[in-house]
Amino acid sequence: MLLPRLLPLLALLLAAGGCASQQQTNTQPPGAPPNPKTVTREKPGGDADDPEIAALTRLTAEPWGHRKDFWNTLHVPLVDWKNWRRVRIFGHPTRASYRYGDDHFAVASIWYTTIEGPNEPEACIAKFIDMATPIADANGVRIGERQRVRMTQSVGAEVRPLIVDLVEGRLDSLLGRDDYVGAIAAYQSFPGTCLVQGFAVVATEHRAIATKVRDRWVAEGASQLVWERHVKQAPEPLTR
């Protein structure tokens, strides 16, 4: 079942897609890993009896890699990077967005905008929340309490502040209920600009492993988002 998982969890600005049925071709016995030959970008869970837990397990164990945005300006960290697809979000352009599997087991989005005043992470995450909350409300996404984590990011010889908000979300609809866990990271970017990254994982059936995926992203991945080395000044805030 293809659930509408491109949702604006924690206002990731992810628009809900339609619900359509897919025939499953899973052949492995319960608990067995998928045949590696069946693991694809479309189905990272392969032919496992439970493709969702198989896909999420990959996100806890596979090595890190990276993708770039359309303009080749950002170094975007992703676990199992070959199996993420760069996508556009209809009605909500971003600097870059990615989905993990056609069933949207996980999603990542990046926003890059101008800002007046200081470009500290606190100001940037506040601007993002002000923008994103109405979109989440309009789509019926209920956001739980945020837990803020203060970190640092090494960029060359600099150590910069990094703020990460841990969040949980829920969507109740006529089709049922979907739960999510995610995080929003705000960075100190070029003066006069904001850089924010969001990451969310579906947690309806497997909350424990989804939380493990999210926590790995916070601990290992959030601080790896950087501008490519050839980017020496603030790029134009283009979106697509």
Backbone torsions as a table, in degrees:
resi	resn	phi	psi	omega
1	MET	NA	125.4	177.7
2	LEU	-88.9	103.8	-177.9
3	LEU	-84.7	155.7	-179.7
4	PRO	-77.0	77.8	-170.9
5	ARG	-96.2	-7.1	174.2
6	LEU	-81.6	74.3	-174.0
7	LEU	-113.0	157.1	-178.3
8	PRO	-79.5	54.8	175.5
9	LEU	-60.3	135.5	-176.8
10	LEU	45.6	31.4	-177.8
11	ALA	54.8	48.6	172.0
12	LEU	-71.9	4.3	-180.0
13	LEU	54.9	41.7	179.9
14	LEU	-106.7	115.6	-173.9
15	ALA	-79.1	138.9	-179.0
16	ALA	-67.4	134.0	176.0
17	GLY	-95.5	174.3	-180.0
18	GLY	-74.2	160.4	178.7
19	CYS	-96.6	125.1	179.8
20	ALA	-137.5	154.6	-178.8
21	SER	-95.8	144.9	175.9
22	GLN	-125.9	138.7	174.6
23	GLN	-74.8	129.6	179.7
24	GLN	-84.2	141.3	178.3
25	THR	-117.7	28.7	-176.5
26	ASN	-69.8	135.2	-175.9
27	THR	-125.4	-12.9	-176.5
28	GLN	-78.7	150.0	176.3
29	PRO	-69.2	158.4	-179.9
30	PRO	-54.2	133.3	178.1
31	GLY	88.7	-13.4	-179.2
32	ALA	-85.4	145.1	177.5
33	PRO	-70.8	161.3	179.0
34	PRO	-71.1	155.6	170.0
35	ASN	-63.0	124.2	-177.4
36	PRO	-53.3	-29.4	-179.2
37	LYS	-69.4	-17.0	-178.7
38	THR	-94.9	-5.2	179.4
39	VAL	-79.5	119.0	-178.3
40	THR	-133.8	171.9	176.8
41	ARG	-63.2	-34.2	178.7
42	GLU	-73.8	-36.8	-177.8
43	LYS	-133.2	79.9	-179.4
44	PRO	-66.7	-14.3	174.6
45	GLY	-85.9	-3.8	176.2
46	GLY	56.0	-141.0	-177.7
47	ASP	-97.6	24.1	177.9
48	ALA	-62.4	151.9	177.4
49	ASP	-60.6	-35.8	175.2
50	ASP	-120.6	90.8	-176.1
51	PRO	-61.7	-29.2	-178.3
52	GLU	-66.3	-50.6	-179.2
53	ILE	-68.1	-31.0	176.8
54	ALA	-66.0	-41.9	179.2
55	ALA	-66.6	-44.2	-179.9
56	LEU	-65.9	-34.7	177.5
57	THR	-61.9	-37.6	176.6
58	ARG	-60.7	-37.9	-178.6
59	LEU	-72.0	-13.8	174.2
60	THR	-92.2	-15.3	-169.5
61	ALA	-124.6	-28.7	-176.0
62	GLU	-70.9	154.8	-179.6
63	PRO	-72.3	162.9	177.2
64	TRP	-78.7	147.4	168.8
65	GLY	-141.9	-160.0	177.9
66	HIS	-152.7	156.3	171.4
67	ARG	-121.4	171.8	177.0
68	LYS	-119.7	160.8	173.4
69	ASP	-77.4	176.1	-176.5
70	PHE	-58.8	-32.3	-175.7
71	TRP	-93.9	6.6	179.1
72	ASN	56.2	42.0	-179.5
73	THR	-112.5	-21.9	-175.6
74	LEU	-115.1	141.1	173.8
75	HIS	-99.6	104.4	-171.5
76	VAL	-105.3	114.2	-177.9
77	PRO	-76.0	134.7	178.0
78	LEU	-146.9	133.0	172.5
79	VAL	-74.1	141.2	-178.8
80	ASP	54.8	48.3	-165.3
81	TRP	-58.7	-28.4	-178.0
82	LYS	-67.9	-19.9	-177.0
83	ASN	-99.8	15.1	171.9
84	TRP	-101.1	142.6	178.1
85	ARG	-113.7	130.4	174.6
86	ARG	-75.0	130.9	-173.5
87	VAL	-133.2	163.6	169.7
88	ARG	-104.7	148.5	179.4
89	ILE	-110.5	110.6	-174.4
90	PHE	-57.5	126.0	177.6
91	GLY	85.1	-10.0	-177.6
92	HIS	-138.8	77.2	-178.9
93	PRO	-63.7	144.9	179.3
94	THR	-132.5	171.4	173.2
95	ARG	-67.5	-40.1	177.2
96	ALA	-163.9	142.9	175.6
97	SER	-141.0	148.0	-176.8
98	TYR	-140.2	149.0	174.7
99	ARG	-127.0	151.6	179.1
100	TYR	-108.7	100.4	-179.8
101	GLY	85.9	151.6	177.4
102	ASP	-64.6	-22.1	176.4
103	ASP	-87.8	6.8	174.3
104	HIS	54.3	54.9	177.8
105	PHE	-65.0	-30.8	176.7
106	ALA	-150.6	154.1	178.7
107	VAL	-139.0	152.1	176.4
108	ALA	-139.6	137.7	178.6
109	SER	-139.2	151.1	-179.7
110	ILE	-129.5	134.4	176.7
111	TRP	-119.9	136.6	-179.9
112	TYR	-135.8	115.9	-175.3
113	THR	-139.0	168.6	172.7
114	THR	-85.0	160.1	178.1
115	ILE	-149.2	144.9	173.8
116	GLU	-91.3	142.8	-178.6
117	GLY	87.4	-161.8	-175.9
118	PRO	-65.9	146.9	178.5
119	ASN	-100.1	34.9	178.2
120	GLU	-69.2	151.8	-179.7
121	PRO	-55.1	-36.4	-180.0
122	GLU	-59.8	-44.6	-179.7
123	ALA	-67.1	-38.3	-177.9
124	CYS	-69.7	-41.4	-178.8
125	ILE	-71.2	-31.7	176.1
126	ALA	-65.4	-41.6	178.0
127	LYS	-63.4	-42.0	180.0
128	PHE	-63.4	-45.4	-178.7
129	ILE	-63.2	-40.9	177.5
130	ASP	-60.2	-38.0	-179.6
131	MET	-74.8	-39.1	-168.4
132	ALA	-87.4	-30.5	-175.1
133	THR	-57.6	-46.1	178.4
134	PRO	-60.8	-31.8	179.5
135	ILE	-69.9	-41.9	176.8
136	ALA	-62.8	-44.4	179.4
137	ASP	-61.0	-42.4	-177.9
138	ALA	-64.8	-26.2	-179.8
139	ASN	-96.7	5.7	176.5
140	GLY	75.4	20.2	179.1
141	VAL	-87.7	122.7	178.5
142	ARG	-94.2	120.9	-177.8
143	ILE	-101.2	129.6	177.9
144	GLY	-79.9	-173.0	179.8
145	GLU	-66.0	144.4	178.2
146	ARG	-92.1	144.5	172.5
147	GLN	-116.2	120.5	-174.9
148	ARG	-94.2	133.6	177.4
149	VAL	-120.1	127.9	178.3
150	ARG	-100.9	126.1	-176.4
151	MET	-132.3	-175.0	172.6
152	THR	-131.9	160.9	-179.8
153	GLN	-132.9	129.0	176.8
154	SER	-90.9	120.0	177.7
155	VAL	-124.5	100.9	-172.5
156	GLY	63.6	-125.9	179.1
157	ALA	-89.3	-3.4	-177.3
158	GLU	-91.5	148.2	169.6
159	VAL	-116.3	114.9	-174.0
160	ARG	-111.9	152.5	176.7
161	PRO	-71.4	147.7	179.3
162	LEU	-141.6	128.5	178.3
163	ILE	-113.3	135.0	177.0
164	VAL	-128.2	125.5	172.9
165	ASP	-100.0	123.0	174.2
166	LEU	-87.9	132.3	-175.9
167	VAL	-138.6	160.8	172.1
168	GLU	-131.7	149.1	-178.9
169	GLY	-141.5	160.6	-179.6
170	ARG	-144.4	141.2	175.0
171	LEU	-125.0	117.7	173.8
172	ASP	-101.7	130.4	179.6
173	SER	-146.7	177.3	177.4
174	LEU	-63.8	-21.1	-179.3
175	LEU	-85.5	-7.7	-178.1
176	GLY	128.8	-154.5	-176.4
177	ARG	-127.9	137.4	173.0
178	ASP	-123.0	133.4	176.2
179	ASP	-110.2	150.2	-178.4
180	TYR	-140.2	151.1	166.4
181	VAL	-124.0	147.7	-177.2
182	GLY	-162.6	-173.4	-179.8
183	ALA	-154.2	149.5	174.6
184	ILE	-121.7	126.0	179.3
185	ALA	-114.0	132.3	177.9
186	ALA	-116.9	133.8	-171.7
187	TYR	-115.6	158.1	169.3
188	GLN	-89.7	108.5	-176.0
189	SER	-105.9	-154.2	178.8
190	PHE	-64.4	149.6	177.9
191	PRO	-53.1	136.4	178.9
192	GLY	81.3	8.9	-179.3
193	THR	-133.9	160.1	174.6
194	CYS	-123.4	140.5	175.4
195	LEU	-127.5	120.2	-177.1
196	VAL	-131.7	138.3	178.7
197	GLN	-125.4	134.6	176.7
198	GLY	-118.5	145.8	-178.9
199	PHE	-140.5	132.0	-179.0
200	ALA	-141.2	148.2	-177.7
201	VAL	-131.5	136.4	176.0
202	VAL	-68.9	134.5	-173.3
203	ALA	-131.6	18.7	-174.6
204	THR	-62.4	-47.0	-174.9
205	GLU	-101.2	-25.8	-172.4
206	HIS	-135.5	66.5	-174.7
207	ARG	-61.9	-40.7	-175.4
208	ALA	-61.5	-47.4	-178.3
209	ILE	-73.9	-32.1	176.0
210	ALA	-63.1	-41.1	177.4
211	THR	-64.8	-37.3	177.2
212	LYS	-63.0	-40.0	176.8
213	VAL	-63.1	-47.4	180.0
214	ARG	-60.8	-45.0	-177.8
215	ASP	-66.5	-33.5	175.8
216	ARG	-65.6	-40.3	178.5
217	TRP	-61.3	-42.0	179.7
218	VAL	-65.1	-47.9	-174.3
219	ALA	-71.4	-36.1	-171.5
220	GLU	-114.5	-28.3	-169.7
221	GLY	-103.5	-36.5	-172.5
222	ALA	-55.9	-42.2	-175.9
223	SER	-75.8	-7.0	-178.3
224	GLN	-86.2	-9.4	178.5
225	LEU	-71.6	118.0	-179.2
226	VAL	-143.9	160.3	170.6
227	TRP	-72.4	145.2	176.7
228	GLU	-61.4	154.0	-172.0
229	ARG	-61.2	-27.9	-178.2
230	HIS	-77.5	-9.5	-179.4
231	VAL	-85.6	105.5	-174.3
232	LYS	-102.8	-16.3	178.6
233	GLN	-142.2	166.8	-173.8
234	ALA	-58.2	120.3	176.5
235	PRO	-70.2	162.2	173.4
236	GLU	-63.7	136.9	-177.0
237	PRO	-75.6	68.1	-179.7
238	LEU	-81.4	149.4	176.8
239	THR	-135.3	166.5	176.6
240	ARG	-156.2	NA	NA
